[in-house]
């Protein structure tokens, strides 16, 4: 899986305005995975390899909508 956890521009939704917003992901991922990112990976830098690892570790626990958004993102070439 590419550093798909693309992650988590999702956390950008919950990050303070002063934090640098990640440049990965898309609107569908942000909308569908923000809650999962907060639930399973809170406190992890969204642009880090640790966030990627957290998503991979918790993929089976992610919501169906988040998993679908990730699958669609990856099938679309990650753009």
Secondary structure as UniProt FT lines:
FT   TURN            3..4
FT   HELIX           5..9
FT   HELIX           11..13
FT   TURN            17..18
FT   HELIX           27..41
FT   TURN            42..43
FT   TURN            46..47
FT   HELIX           49..58
FT   HELIX           59..61
FT   HELIX           64..75
FT   TURN            76..77
//
